[in-house]
Amino acid sequence: MIRSEQILNTVDMIQKENLDVRAVTMGINLLDCHRSNVARTCQAIKEKIERNAEKLVDTCEAISVEYAVPVVNKRIAVTPVAHVGAGFNESGFIEIARALDEAANAVGIDFLGGYSADVANGMTKSDRALILAIPEALSNTGKVCASVNVGTTRSGINMDAVAMLGQTIKDLSDQSAAQDGFAAAKFVVFTNQPGDNPFMAGAVHGLEQHEVAINVGVSGPGVIARALDRKISQSSGDLGLHDLADEIKRTAFRVTRSGELIGRQVAKALDVPFGVVDLSLAPTPNIGDSIGEILTIMGVDAIGAPGSTAIIAILNDAVKKGGSFASQSVGGLSGAFIPVCEDQALADAVRDGSLTLEKLEAMTSVCSVGLDMIAIPGSVDANTIAAIIADEMVIGMINSKTTAVRLIPVPGKEAGDFVSFGGLFGESTIAQVRNAGQSARFVNFGGKIPAPIHSLKN
């Protein structure tokens, strides 16, 4: 039985604590859209997306009004496009990107993910053509997001692909220099990429998914922060970290239930299967909606100070425990994100010098994603970017977790300068990259970083 205080708690979470459904993402399988030429394939892609998603935005808005829970973004994820466009060349993949963007505009969604390839165990000609197309494709479309999975715990890390992607990120930045390199914000490199992630830029509709499905991403860092504030203020001074972890777990339970309700209602209205609820604490630039604030509430006076990594581990674990108890359909990433530009407190910590790239990397060993939305100097070379990617990828490979890199080299700006991308993409001081230009020999070896021995589990 739902008690009145539970209803009032949920109302407070929505009205005062920034609880929202961050993303309702429709996954669509496009494998059957492949045709004998690019033009016919593009037409089939547009027709299938428009047919399946024509009511997505209106349905989300109607459910949002009915339950009084904001739905911030309506998105689409598609089958990795390297498969859909298999056999086409670079120019063909650029045409597919334009078709995806036209379809996204036609149905009124915010972003479309899945312009993607999985090259963990090697690159096909189609994978290579898609990667080469990414800079032009993302620089000349508004809503298309791309990702490349370069490693898994089972396969190791494809360093030939990592080297290519260091240059890809530089090219994305250079081709969108007028927007401070913004195209790079729509591209992410993964290890252990999940196929049911509703969050951009890494959303894909994995090959193992339904023909069409609804996944929902819920975010509640503001809710967690206020719950911790209340717990601490009401205590008699005998709180331990285990008590704070328990409060996070209980709050995550309520947040997950709210998100799953919205997701299932949208799926029911559209008559498609419900996939997963991804309970990820994804912050926004709004004051009071910050992962960084949670760190200070839990006891560090400066974000990045010793103890910050331990707090992220506590937070990530408690969120997963609360979410998994609330639903049997928890999936995607489900944990704590630390995207610097999208979190005002984290961005301020970079500005003040308390949070460095090296400390962020340490924190990614226990968070849900990785080095996310970090603005770096435009002068940083491609090999250094590739080496940063390699460092982050092995954290995921060795620890059997998802890790990712979304770096934005800002043309013409250096460490300490300021950049603003607007909206949910936020703003930040540009982070210093120490020892840039010192990794070329490592990257140029290429080849593969072997999988760890614990990959042999069969």
C-alpha positions in Angstrom: 0.0 0.0 0.0 1.3 3.5 -0.9 1.3 5.7 2.1 0.5 9.5 2.0 4.0 10.4 3.2 5.5 8.5 0.3 3.3 10.5 -2.2 4.4 13.7 -0.5 8.1 12.7 -0.6 7.8 12.0 -4.4 6.1 15.4 -4.9 8.9 17.1 -3.1 11.5 15.2 -5.1 10.0 16.6 -8.3 9.2 20.1 -7.3 12.1 21.0 -5.1 14.9 18.5 -5.8 15.3 18.3 -9.6 13.9 14.8 -10.0 13.2 14.1 -13.6 13.1 11.5 -16.2 16.3 12.6 -18.0 15.6 10.6 -21.2 13.1 8.4 -22.7 14.9 6.6 -25.5 13.3 4.5 -28.2 15.6 1.9 -29.6 15.0 0.9 -33.2 16.6 -2.0 -35.1 17.6 -0.8 -38.6 19.3 -3.9 -39.9 16.4 -4.6 -42.3 16.9 -1.1 -43.9 20.1 -2.1 -45.7 19.5 -1.9 -49.5 21.7 -2.3 -52.6 22.7 1.4 -52.7 23.1 4.3 -50.3 20.1 6.3 -51.5 17.6 3.4 -51.0 19.1 2.6 -47.6 18.8 6.2 -46.5 15.1 6.2 -47.6 14.4 3.0 -45.8 16.1 4.3 -42.6 14.0 7.5 -42.6 10.8 5.6 -43.3 11.3 3.2 -40.4 12.3 5.8 -37.9 9.4 8.0 -38.8 6.9 5.1 -38.7 8.0 3.9 -35.3 8.8 7.2 -33.6 6.1 9.6 -35.0 4.2 9.6 -31.7 7.1 9.3 -29.3 7.4 13.0 -28.3 3.7 13.6 -28.0 3.3 10.4 -25.9 6.1 11.3 -23.6 4.7 14.8 -23.1 1.2 13.4 -22.4 2.5 10.9 -19.8 4.7 13.6 -18.2 1.6 15.8 -17.7 -0.5 12.9 -16.5 2.0 11.9 -13.8 3.5 15.3 -13.2 7.0 14.0 -13.7 9.2 16.0 -16.2 10.6 14.2 -19.2 13.6 16.3 -20.2 14.8 14.5 -23.4 13.2 12.3 -26.0 15.7 10.4 -27.9 16.3 7.5 -30.4 19.0 4.9 -30.4 19.5 2.8 -33.5 21.4 -0.4 -34.4 25.2 0.4 -34.8 25.3 2.1 -38.1 28.5 0.2 -39.1 26.3 -2.9 -39.5 23.4 -1.0 -41.3 25.8 0.5 -43.8 28.0 -2.5 -44.3 29.7 -2.4 -47.7 29.4 1.4 -48.1 32.3 3.8 -48.3 33.0 6.9 -46.2 30.7 9.2 -48.3 27.9 6.6 -48.0 28.1 6.7 -44.2 28.0 10.5 -44.4 24.8 10.3 -46.3 23.4 7.9 -43.7 24.2 10.5 -41.0 22.2 13.1 -42.9 19.3 10.7 -43.3 19.4 10.0 -39.5 19.4 13.7 -38.8 16.5 14.3 -41.1 14.5 11.6 -39.5 15.3 12.9 -36.0 14.1 16.4 -37.0 11.0 14.9 -38.6 9.8 13.2 -35.4 11.0 16.1 -33.1 13.4 14.3 -30.8 16.4 15.8 -29.1 19.2 13.5 -30.1 19.8 10.2 -32.0 22.5 7.8 -31.0 23.9 4.7 -32.7 26.2 6.2 -35.4 28.5 3.6 -34.0 30.9 0.7 -34.5 32.3 -2.1 -32.3 36.0 -2.7 -33.1 37.2 -4.3 -29.9 38.4 -7.4 -31.7 39.3 -5.8 -35.1 38.1 -3.4 -37.7 36.1 -4.3 -40.9 36.2 -2.0 -43.9 32.8 -0.7 -42.9 34.0 0.1 -39.4 36.9 2.0 -40.8 34.7 3.9 -43.3 32.3 4.9 -40.5 35.2 6.1 -38.3 36.6 8.2 -41.1 33.1 9.7 -41.7 32.5 10.7 -38.1 34.1 14.2 -38.2 32.1 15.4 -41.2 29.0 13.5 -40.2 28.8 15.1 -36.7 30.0 18.5 -37.7 27.3 18.8 -40.3 24.3 17.3 -38.4 22.6 18.7 -35.4 21.2 15.7 -33.5 23.3 12.7 -34.5 25.6 11.3 -31.8 28.4 8.7 -32.4 30.3 6.2 -30.4 33.0 3.5 -31.0 33.6 0.6 -28.7 37.3 -0.2 -28.8 37.6 -2.9 -26.1 36.0 -5.5 -23.9 37.2 -7.4 -20.9 37.0 -10.5 -23.1 38.8 -9.2 -26.2 41.3 -6.6 -25.0 41.8 -3.1 -26.4 42.2 -2.4 -30.1 45.1 0.2 -30.1 45.0 0.6 -33.9 41.4 1.9 -33.4 42.4 4.0 -30.4 45.1 5.7 -32.5 42.6 6.5 -35.2 40.1 7.9 -32.7 42.6 10.3 -31.2 42.8 11.9 -34.6 39.0 11.6 -35.0 38.5 13.7 -31.9 41.0 16.3 -33.1 39.2 16.5 -36.5 35.8 16.8 -34.8 37.2 19.7 -32.8 38.8 21.4 -35.8 35.8 21.0 -38.1 33.6 22.7 -35.5 36.1 25.3 -34.4 33.5 28.1 -34.8 31.5 26.3 -32.0 34.5 25.8 -29.8 34.9 22.2 -30.9 31.3 21.3 -29.9 31.1 18.4 -32.4 33.5 16.4 -30.1 30.8 16.6 -27.4 28.6 14.3 -29.5 31.2 11.5 -29.7 32.4 9.0 -27.1 34.8 6.1 -27.0 33.9 3.0 -24.9 35.2 -0.2 -23.5 32.4 -2.7 -22.5 29.7 -0.5 -24.1 26.2 -1.7 -23.1 23.6 -2.2 -25.8 20.7 -0.7 -23.8 22.1 2.6 -22.6 19.5 5.5 -23.0 22.0 8.3 -22.4 23.9 10.2 -25.2 26.3 10.3 -26.7 26.8 6.6 -26.2 23.3 5.2 -26.8 23.0 2.3 -29.2 20.3 -0.2 -29.8 22.3 -3.4 -29.4 22.0 -6.4 -31.8 20.5 -8.4 -29.0 17.6 -6.1 -28.3 13.9 -6.1 -29.4 12.9 -4.8 -32.8 11.7 -1.6 -31.0 11.9 -0.9 -27.3 11.6 1.9 -24.8 14.5 2.5 -22.3 14.3 5.2 -19.7 17.1 7.1 -18.0 16.4 8.6 -14.6 18.6 11.1 -12.9 18.4 12.4 -9.3 21.6 13.9 -7.9 19.6 16.7 -6.4 17.3 14.2 -4.7 20.2 12.3 -3.3 21.9 15.5 -2.1 18.8 16.7 -0.3 18.2 13.3 1.3 21.7 13.3 2.7 21.3 16.9 3.9 18.2 15.8 5.9 19.8 12.7 7.2 22.8 14.6 8.5 20.7 17.5 10.0 18.4 15.1 11.8 21.2 13.0 13.3 22.5 13.2 16.8 26.1 13.1 15.6 26.5 9.4 15.5 26.2 8.8 11.7 28.6 6.6 9.9 29.3 6.3 6.2 27.2 3.1 6.2 24.2 5.2 7.3 24.7 7.6 4.5 25.1 4.8 2.0 21.8 3.3 3.3 20.0 6.7 2.8 21.3 6.8 -0.8 20.1 3.3 -1.4 16.6 4.1 -0.1 16.4 7.3 -2.2 17.6 5.5 -5.3 14.8 3.0 -4.8 12.1 5.7 -4.9 13.8 7.4 -7.9 13.9 4.1 -9.8 10.3 3.3 -9.2 9.3 6.7 -10.5 11.3 6.3 -13.7 10.1 2.8 -14.4 6.5 3.9 -14.0 7.0 6.6 -16.7 8.9 4.3 -19.0 6.4 1.5 -18.8 3.5 3.9 -19.4 5.2 5.3 -22.5 5.9 1.8 -23.8 2.3 0.7 -23.2 0.9 3.7 -25.0 3.2 3.1 -28.0 2.5 -0.7 -27.9 6.2 -1.6 -27.8 8.2 -3.6 -25.2 9.7 -1.9 -22.2 13.5 -2.4 -22.0 15.3 -1.0 -19.0 15.4 1.8 -16.5 18.9 3.2 -16.2 19.3 4.9 -12.8 22.3 7.1 -13.5 23.0 10.2 -11.4 23.6 12.4 -14.4 24.0 16.0 -13.3 23.0 19.1 -15.1 24.5 22.6 -15.0 21.6 23.7 -12.7 22.4 24.6 -9.2 21.4 21.8 -6.8 21.6 19.1 -9.4 25.2 18.1 -8.9 27.3 15.0 -8.2 30.0 17.4 -6.9 27.7 18.8 -4.3 27.2 15.2 -3.0 30.9 14.8 -2.5 31.1 17.9 -0.3 28.0 16.8 1.7 29.7 13.5 2.3 32.7 15.1 3.8 35.4 16.6 1.5 35.9 20.3 1.7 37.3 20.4 -1.9 36.2 18.2 -4.7 39.2 16.1 -5.7 40.6 16.1 -2.2 41.7 12.7 -0.8 38.5 10.7 -0.1 36.7 11.9 -3.3 37.3 8.5 -5.0 36.0 6.6 -2.0 32.9 8.7 -1.9 32.2 8.1 -5.6 32.5 4.4 -4.9 30.0 4.5 -2.0 27.6 6.5 -4.1 27.9 4.3 -7.1 27.4 1.1 -5.2 24.4 2.4 -3.2 22.7 3.7 -6.3 23.0 0.3 -8.0 21.8 -1.6 -4.9 18.7 0.7 -4.5 17.9 0.6 -8.1 18.2 -3.2 -8.5 16.0 -3.8 -5.5 13.3 -1.4 -7.0 13.2 -3.1 -10.4 14.1 -6.3 -12.2 14.6 -4.2 -15.4 17.6 -2.0 -14.3 20.2 -1.8 -17.1 22.3 0.5 -19.1 25.0 2.2 -16.9 23.1 2.8 -13.7 25.4 4.7 -11.3 27.1 8.0 -10.9 28.3 10.1 -13.9 31.0 12.8 -13.5 30.7 14.9 -16.6 32.7 18.0 -15.8 31.0 20.6 -18.1 27.6 19.3 -17.2 28.1 19.7 -13.4 28.6 23.2 -12.1 30.4 22.0 -8.9 32.8 19.8 -10.8 33.5 22.6 -13.3 34.2 25.0 -10.4 36.6 22.5 -8.9 38.5 22.3 -12.2 38.6 26.1 -12.3 39.9 26.2 -8.7 42.6 23.6 -9.4 41.3 21.1 -6.8 40.1 18.6 -9.5 42.6 17.5 -12.0 42.5 15.2 -15.0 44.6 12.6 -13.1 42.1 12.7 -10.1 39.2 12.4 -12.5 40.8 9.3 -14.0 41.2 7.8 -10.5 37.5 8.5 -9.8 36.5 6.8 -13.0 37.7 3.5 -11.7 34.6 3.4 -9.5 32.0 5.5 -11.3 29.7 4.4 -14.0 31.3 6.0 -17.1 34.6 7.7 -17.3 36.3 10.9 -18.5 33.2 12.6 -19.5 32.6 16.1 -21.1 36.1 17.4 -20.2 37.3 20.5 -22.2 41.0 20.3 -22.9 43.4 22.7 -24.7 43.0 22.7 -28.5 46.8 22.4 -28.8 46.8 18.8 -27.3 48.0 16.5 -30.0 46.1 13.4 -31.3 48.6 10.9 -29.8 48.2 12.3 -26.4 44.4 12.1 -26.7 44.8 8.5 -27.9 47.0 7.7 -24.9 44.4 9.2 -22.5 41.8 7.0 -24.1 44.0 4.0 -23.7 44.5 4.7 -20.0 40.8 5.0 -19.5 39.9 1.9 -21.5 42.2 -0.4 -19.6 40.4 0.7 -16.3 37.2 -0.7 -17.8 38.9 -3.8 -19.3 40.7 -4.9 -16.1 37.8 -4.1 -13.8 35.0 -5.6 -16.1 33.1 -2.4 -16.1 32.1 0.2 -18.7 34.4 3.1 -19.2 34.3 5.9 -21.7 36.1 9.0 -22.9 34.4 12.2 -24.1 37.1 14.9 -24.5 36.6 18.2 -26.2 39.8 19.9 -27.5 38.8 23.6 -27.7 40.5 25.2 -30.7 42.5 28.3 -29.9 42.1 28.0 -26.1 44.5 26.8 -23.4 44.3 25.5 -19.9 42.6 28.0 -17.6 40.5 29.6 -20.4 36.7 29.3 -20.2 34.3 27.6 -22.6 30.5 27.4 -22.7 28.5 25.0 -24.8 25.1 26.0 -23.5 22.1 23.9 -22.4 22.7 20.5 -20.8 26.2 20.5 -22.2 27.2 23.2 -19.8 30.5 25.1 -19.4 33.8 24.8 -17.7 37.3 26.0 -17.3 39.6 24.1 -19.7 41.5 21.4 -17.8 45.3 21.1 -17.9 46.7 18.1 -19.7 50.1 17.4 -18.2 52.9 15.8 -20.2 51.2 16.3 -23.5 53.3 15.2 -26.5 55.1 12.5 -24.5 53.1 9.4 -25.6 53.6 9.1 -29.4 55.9 6.1 -29.3 53.5 4.1 -27.2 50.5 5.0 -29.4 52.5 4.3 -32.6 53.2 0.7 -31.6 49.5 0.0 -32.3 48.4 -3.6 -32.1 46.4 -4.8 -29.2 46.4 -4.6 -25.4 45.7 -8.2 -24.4 42.6 -9.1 -22.4 43.3 -9.9 -18.7 43.4 -13.6 -17.6 40.0 -13.3 -15.9 38.4 -13.0 -19.3 38.7 -16.8 -19.6 35.6 -17.6 -17.7 34.0 -20.3 -19.9 
